[in-house]
Amino acid sequence: MTAQVIDGKAFAAEVRGKVAEHVTRLKEKHDLVPGLAVVLVGEDPASQVYVRSKGKQTTEVGMKSVEHKLDADTSEADLLALIDKLNKDDSIHGILVQLPLPKHLNEDLVINSLDPAKDVDGFHISNVGLLGTGQKSMVPCTPLGCLMMLRHHHGSLSGMDAVVIGRSNIVGKPMAQLLLGDSCTVTIAHSRTKDLADVVRRADIVVAAVGRPEMVPGDWIKEGATVIDVGINRIEKDDGKTKLVGDVDYESCAKRAGAITPVPGGVGPMTIACLLANTLTAACRANGLDEPEGLTV
Ligand code: GUN
């Protein structure tokens, strides 16, 4: 079998198109412009690239984009004061604090100081609890993007065996909750899982989110399974140049899978598209308006 390639880049463009249409309607009908504030502390090069890309795409769909770039030695009190100001600002519907934060800042404290209704990352403890109990919440962007692609490919996921490799708060755990919400039988595997190969071989859906380059070989994949690769790892090739690879070995997995997301061009573009979708959802909820269909769970 040669896998169908799930084109995250094209799908993300579709999602952004839907968001942009909805934003236009909000402006025309309600004089409402959704606003996203992104807070970056320090100068981590990868974070700077993400933040720039988020700002650009936010503006492109017609939303207001605000960036707050703070020095690496910003005090916790100053960061919390900024968040308090953004929480109270009616023109801001979504707030994202780029992670990781410098070591002297307590990430949990900072994230939990966000207004949960504006927590477009879905990391606030209230949103984690709401998702875990099947209630309306803000859903973390990367797992939301993965779920959208799975629903688009399969329609119903009900009864499927899903394995999530990785137990992070950002991807693994919320991904498992979403799959459970769609009535999959879910296994969360991680670095201490015994016989990982056997666990993965049973899965109709494999979501790999461990951050280890090409660690899942093709012979772990059940014939016809759907493989969602969340990994983005830069590795050095034999010629000294670098390239991006995922957490699965694409070549061998694509030979057995029914469908697979590539790296780059799979999950990655969906993450920012879902951030825009979440900001739109937050703006609609804050104003008592109907939520956009198909852009949230
Ligand atoms: N750093 C890496 N991924 C993310 C993300 O999804 N949200 C935030 N806020 N920071 C990140």
Residues whose N, C-alpha, C, O or C-beta is under 5 A from the ligand:
A	BS01	GUN	L96 V97 Q98 L99 P100 D121
